[in-house]
Amino acid sequence: MLTESAVYDALRHVQEPELGRDIVTLEMVKGVTVDADRVALTIDLTTPACPLKDEIERDVRAALAGAGAGEVDITWGATVRRSVAAASTPLVPGVRNIIAVASGKGGVGKSTISSNLAVSLALDGASVGLLDADITGPNIPLMMGLEGAPASSADGKIVPLARYGVKVISIQFFVPQGQPIVWRGPLVGGAIQQFLRDVDWGELDYLVIDLPPGTSDAQLTLAQAVPISGALMVTTPQAVAISDVDKALAMFRRLSVPVIGLVENMSAFICPHCGEATEIFGRGGGERFCREQGIEFLGGIPLDIKVRQGADAGVPAVAQREPGVAAETMRTLARTVAARVSVRAARQQPVLSIT
């Protein structure tokens, strides 16, 4: 007769594909019940945006069938692990992972990637915040379709605005529309620290931070204020963008910030009529750069008019009713980023011995 112990023994042969450890040791298996040859269990993923869920499910079902299970009922859960200890994030103690989105130069679509990354993670069930750290050129409110002034909580904290399941804060919420923000570096750094310290972020699986382009006070302030789980680099294929992202990568390495990888935005224009790809900004620049620098290439995102239309209308591409090919690529990117962050978090935790 099939027993609970036999179920656990069978599942010890199922590996979490990216962590290289079995799902029992990783404590991903919960609530096992056995009734004759029927098995019910919960599998607790390391992120709700897990890109390998289907592979894990296939392996679990195969392992249990081999142990004699005739019917398998799987309930899916997710517990996002911290990539940094809570004690080391006094400014944002409820935030489990901080993802910085950066570029070397402006105009490569960094804010577009940031907003779609945040919304995509939220669509998959994660609790997400989005901090617009581009103090002198804030675009996130427009892209997220948000305006107005945040309220204050009972303890005097700033309550972020929210849309698409994402908590958002930006300097744009505090200044009249069209008013320029002409600040020196220390004021910019101070504003970023205030958005970390004085905003009621609550409990978040991911805080996505949209950094300004370049290597300046904003990046330095962030790296010194909080431990960053990883930086996502954004570029276009053209040589001038690659030259600038090279400097940004060197900065993060000097600051000991782990780099998740690089995504090449606007990799090609796909004609909506004939389907032909036109590489307006060149070809393969991001992929070559990653090979040379030893970082992961996270793919290319094509030019898609729906992305521009959505950004202007405050509807990120991944949240549109009829998302295009670029939105599908960004959904994949978000799940890959979440997976890389969860792998790093899991590797920092001790291996448990479960008998």
N, C-alpha and C positions, 0 to 999 in steps of 0.2 A: 504494500500500500504506500502511496506517495505521502511523504511527511514534510513538515516544515523544514526540518533539518536537511532533507534531500533537496528541497528547493534552494536553500542557501548554498549547498554544495554545488549544485548545477550552475548557479549564478556566479560563483567564484571564477568560472571560466569565461565570463563575459567581460570584456575590457571596455573601459571608457576610451574611445579611439584616440583622443588627443592627450589624455593624461597617462595612458599606458599602464593603468592599474585597474583591477577588477572592481566592479560596481558595489560589491559587498564591502570590501576594504574601504572604499570611499564613502561608505554609509549612504549610498544612493537608494538602497532597497529598504522600504518601510512597509509596515502593516501587512505582512504575509498571512494569508489564511488559506487553508486547504480543506476542500470538501470532496472526498473521493478523488476523482481525477481532475477536479476543477481547482485552479489556483487563481487567487485574486491578490494583487499587490500594488503598491505605489512605488513609482520610480521618481526620485527627487533629483531633477537635473541641476547642474551648477549654474545655469542661466535659463530663463524662459525663452531666450532667443537662441537656444542651442541649435546649430546647423546640422548636427549629426543625430538628431532624435530618431529619425527613421531607421538609421543603421543600428542604433542601440535596441530599438524595438524588435527589429528582425532577429538580432542575435539572442535577445531574451527569449523570444518565442521558440527559436530553434533549440536553445539549451533546455528549456522546460519540456518541450516535446520529447527530447532525448531522454529526459528523466521520467517520462511516463504521463505527463500532463496532457489531457485531452482538450481542455478548454482553458484559456489564459485571459484574464480580465485585468488590464493595466490601467491604473489611474496615474496621470502625470502631474507632478508638482515641480517646484523649482525653489531653490534656496541659493541666492546669489552670495557668494563668499566674499569676504573682505580681502582686497589685495594689500591693504595696509591695516595695522592695528588701530582700533578706535582711540587708544591712548595717544597715538601720534598725530591725530587730527583734531586738536582742541577747537579749531575754528569751525569745523563742520563734523561734529562727532557722530551724527547719524548717517553720514555718507559712507557707503561701503567701497566705492570705486570712483576715482576721478579721471576722466578722459579729456585730455587737451587736444584740440584740433588746431593745427598750425600750418603755416605756409611761409615761404621765404618772401614772396611778393604778393601784392594785392591783385585782385581780379581773376584769381584762379578758381573761385567758387568755394572758398573755405566756409563761409557762412551758410551757403546752400548745403554743403555736406554736413555741417554741424546741426542744422535744424532738421534735416531729413534723418540723420543718425539718431537724434533724440526721439523723434516721433516714431521711428521704426522700432526702437527698443520698447517704447511705451505700448505700441500696437501688439507686441509679443508678450505683454504682461508685466514688464518691469516697471518699477517706480523710478521716475527720471526727472532730473532738473537740468535746466539749460541756462548757463550764465554767459551773458554777452560781455566779454572782457575787452572788446574793441571800443574803448571809451570815447575816442574822438571820431569814430566812424561807425556807430551802432546801426546794424541792419536787421538784427534778429526780430525786433517787434514787427516790422513790416512783413517779413517773411512768415511770421507766425500768426499774423492777423490780429495783433494785440495793440491796444492803446489805453490810455488812462493812467491814473496814479494808484500804486499799491496802497493797501490799507496797513494798519499797524495791529499787531497781536496784543493780547492782554499784558504780555511782559515786555512790550515796547519793541518787538522785532518787526522787521519789514515782511509783510506777507506777499510772496511772489504772485504775479498773475499766472493763469493757467489756461492752456488750450491743447487739444489733442492728447490729453493725459500727461502733459509736460508742465512742470513749474518753471516759470521764466522770470528772469530779472535782467534789467538793462538800464543804463543811465538815461536812455531815451524816455523812460517813464517819468523822469523827474525834471525834464527841461521842456520848454515850449518847442513845438515842431518847427524845424528850420533854424533854430538857434545853434550856432557853432559852439563847440566845446574846445576852447583854446587853453589847454593846461600844460604845465611843465610835467616832466616825468614823475617827480614825487607825488603830485596830486593824482596822477593816473594810478600809480601803485597803491596809494591810499584808498582810492575808490574800489579797487579790486579787493583789497583786504576787508573793506567794509561790507562788500557784497558777500564775502565768505562768512564774516563774523556776525553781521547784524541781520541777515535774512533768515527767516524761519523756514529752512529747507526741510525739516522733519527727517523722516527715515527715507533714504534714497538708495536704490541699488546702484544707480549711475548718476554722476553729475558731469554733464558734458560742458566744457568751457571753450567757447569760441574766442580764440586769441586774435589780436591784431596781427597783420603781416609783419615780417622782419624779426629782428632780434633786439629787443629794447626792454624798458623798465617793466612792462606788463609781464613778459615771460619770466624775467628774473624774479619779480615779486611773487608770482604764482609758485615757482619752483622752490622758493625759500619759505613760503607760507604754509604749504601743504604738500604731503607726499603724493605725487602724481602716479596713478596706476600705469599710465602709458600715454604716449603722444601719437596721434594719427597725423601723418604728414600729407599735405595736399599739393599737387602740382598739375601743370599741363605738360604736354609733350615737348614744347618748344625749349630751345637751349637756354634762353634768358630765365625762364622759370626754374629750370633744373639748376642753373648756377646759383639762384637765390635759395632754393630749398636745401642745397648743399651746405650753405652757411647755417641755416636753421638746424639742420641735423647735427652739425658740429657743436652748436650751442647746447642742444639737449644732452649730447654726450658729455660735454664739459660740466653740465649741471647734474650729471648722473641720473637723468630722467630716461626710463626705458622707452624705446620707440616700438610701437606696435607694428608699424609698417607704413607704406606709402600707397596712396591711391592716385591714379592719373585721371583727372577730370577733363572733360571736353576732348576725349581721345579721338573721336571722329564724329562727323555729322552723317546720320543715316537718313537718306532721302525717304520721306513718307510715301512717295509715289512709286519709285522703282526699287527701293531697298538698297541702293548703292551707297557704300561708305566713302566719304570724302574726308581725308585727314587734314583738316584746315590748319592745325597747329603743329604739324609734323607727325612723326611716327616713332613709337617705341622709346621715347626719351626717358620716361619714368621707369620702364622695365630695365633698361641698360644701367640707369643710375643705381637701382636696387642691387643688381648683380655686382657692380663695382664696390658698393658700400656694405654689402653683406646684410641687408635688411630685407624684409619680406615685401614683395610686390603684391598688393591686394586687389589688383585689377584695374580696368579702365571703365570710365563712365562716359557713354556717348552724349553728344549734344542732342537735346530733345526740347522742342519748343514748349512742351508741357511743363518742364522744369521752370523755364522763365515765366510762363503765364502764371504758374502756381505761386512763385515767389512774389510776383507783383500783386497778386490777389490775396496773399496771406494764407495760401493753402499749399503746404509742402507736397512735393510730388508723390510721396509714399502714402499720403492721406487722401489723394484724389479718388473719385469714384471709378474713373477709368485710367489707372496709372499706365504710363508708357514704359518703354524698354529701359530708360534711365532709372525710373523708380524701382523696377524689378532688380536692377543691378545694385542700387543703394540698399535695398532690403537685404540682399546677400551680403553686402559690405558690413552692415550693422551686425548681422549674426556672426560674421567672421571676427569682427572686433570684440564682440561680447565673449566669444569663445577664447580668443587669445588672452583677454583679461582674466577669465575664469581659470585658465590653465596656470597663469602666473600666480593667482591667489592660492590655488590648490597645492602648487609646488612649494609654497612657503609654509604650509601646514604639515605637521608631523604625520607620518604614516601610522594608521591605527591597526592594531592587531585584534581581529575579531574572531572568536572561536565559536 
